[in-house]
Amino acid sequence: MTTSKAAIMLRQQEGVRRFPYFCPANQLTVGAGRNIQAIPFSDDEIDLMLANDIQRVTNELNNTFSWFSELSQARSDAMICIGYNLGLNRLLLFRRALHSMSEGQWSDAAYHFMDSKWAKQVPARAQMLTRIIKTGKLEP
């Protein structure tokens, strides 16, 4: 079991880096000296990072779009997935789709999302998410 003193000492000894880097042994490392080439992330760690990312994207969408909190759960989930994939800055470039979302024009919003480079890059994902936006249903 890790003691809090061990964690403090390791943070001081290893340093803390939020972005991957190569350590002196030329191993890809992140955090407090975590060699991610030798010790991959566990499912629990991946789930924690994903939960944090979903919360961050949800906060970004809530803070950016006054209409986001009024969406059905299915449409909200679809927008979270789109925002996660694109990032907020790229999502903001979808002006026509976002305007249609704000007006509740679901078919138009789906059309505008599909009429994009993004939809060509990730066609299966784009089709699934825009179907949810259009229908408001998670199931086909």
C-alpha positions in Angstrom: 0.0 0.0 0.0 1.3 3.4 -0.9 1.8 5.9 1.9 1.2 9.5 1.5 4.9 10.2 2.4 6.0 7.8 -0.5 3.8 9.7 -2.9 5.2 13.1 -1.7 8.8 11.8 -2.1 8.1 10.3 -5.5 6.5 13.5 -6.8 9.6 15.4 -5.6 12.1 12.9 -7.0 10.4 12.2 -10.3 8.8 15.5 -10.8 5.3 15.7 -12.3 4.7 16.2 -16.0 1.2 16.4 -17.5 2.4 15.6 -21.0 4.4 12.5 -22.1 8.1 12.9 -22.3 11.2 10.7 -22.7 13.0 10.1 -19.4 16.8 9.8 -19.2 16.4 6.0 -19.9 14.7 7.0 -23.2 11.3 5.6 -22.1 8.0 7.3 -22.7 6.9 8.6 -19.3 4.1 10.6 -17.9 2.9 11.9 -14.6 5.2 11.2 -11.7 7.7 9.1 -13.7 5.2 6.5 -15.0 6.9 4.5 -17.7 3.9 4.0 -20.0 5.8 1.8 -22.4 6.4 -0.8 -19.6 3.4 -0.2 -17.5 0.3 0.6 -19.6 -2.7 2.3 -18.1 -5.1 0.0 -16.2 -8.8 -0.1 -17.1 -9.6 1.8 -13.9 -7.1 4.5 -14.9 -8.6 4.7 -18.4 -12.1 4.9 -16.9 -11.0 7.7 -14.5 -9.4 9.7 -17.3 -12.5 9.2 -19.5 -14.9 10.3 -16.7 -12.8 13.4 -16.2 -12.8 14.1 -19.9 -16.5 13.7 -20.2 -17.0 16.1 -17.3 -14.7 18.6 -18.9 -16.5 18.4 -22.2 -19.9 18.6 -20.5 -18.8 21.7 -18.6 -17.4 23.3 -21.9 -20.7 22.6 -23.6 -22.8 24.0 -20.7 -20.6 27.1 -20.5 -20.7 27.7 -24.3 -24.2 26.9 -25.4 -27.2 28.1 -23.5 -29.3 25.5 -25.1 -27.2 22.5 -24.2 -28.8 21.9 -20.8 -32.2 21.7 -22.4 -31.3 18.8 -24.7 -32.7 15.4 -24.2 -30.3 12.9 -22.7 -29.7 11.2 -26.0 -28.9 14.4 -27.8 -26.8 15.6 -24.9 -24.8 12.4 -25.1 -24.3 12.7 -28.8 -23.1 16.3 -28.4 -20.7 15.2 -25.7 -19.3 12.6 -28.0 -18.9 15.1 -30.9 -17.3 17.6 -28.5 -15.0 15.0 -27.1 -13.9 13.9 -30.6 -13.5 17.4 -32.1 -12.6 19.5 -29.2 -14.4 22.8 -28.4 -12.4 24.9 -30.8 -13.2 22.7 -33.8 -16.8 22.2 -32.7 -17.3 25.9 -32.8 -16.5 25.9 -36.5 -19.8 24.0 -37.1 -21.8 27.3 -37.0 -24.7 26.1 -39.1 -25.1 22.8 -37.2 -24.9 24.6 -33.9 -27.4 27.2 -35.0 -29.8 24.5 -36.0 -29.2 22.8 -32.6 -30.1 26.0 -30.9 -33.3 26.2 -32.8 -34.3 22.6 -32.3 -34.0 21.9 -36.0 -32.6 18.4 -35.5 -32.7 17.3 -39.2 -30.9 20.4 -40.3 -28.3 20.1 -37.5 -27.6 16.4 -38.5 -27.3 17.5 -42.2 -24.8 20.2 -41.4 -22.7 17.9 -39.2 -22.7 15.3 -42.0 -21.7 17.9 -44.6 -18.2 18.2 -43.2 -14.6 17.0 -43.4 -15.2 15.4 -39.9 -18.0 13.2 -41.2 -15.7 12.0 -44.0 -12.9 11.3 -41.5 -15.1 9.3 -39.1 -18.1 8.2 -41.2 -19.5 5.5 -39.0 -19.2 7.7 -35.8 -20.7 10.7 -37.6 -23.6 8.7 -39.0 -24.4 7.2 -35.6 -24.2 10.5 -33.7 -26.1 12.6 -36.3 -28.9 9.9 -36.3 -29.2 10.4 -32.5 -29.3 14.2 -33.0 -32.0 13.8 -35.7 -34.2 11.3 -33.9 -33.4 12.0 -30.2 -33.1 8.2 -29.7 -30.0 6.2 -28.8 -31.5 3.1 -30.5 -31.9 2.9 -34.3 
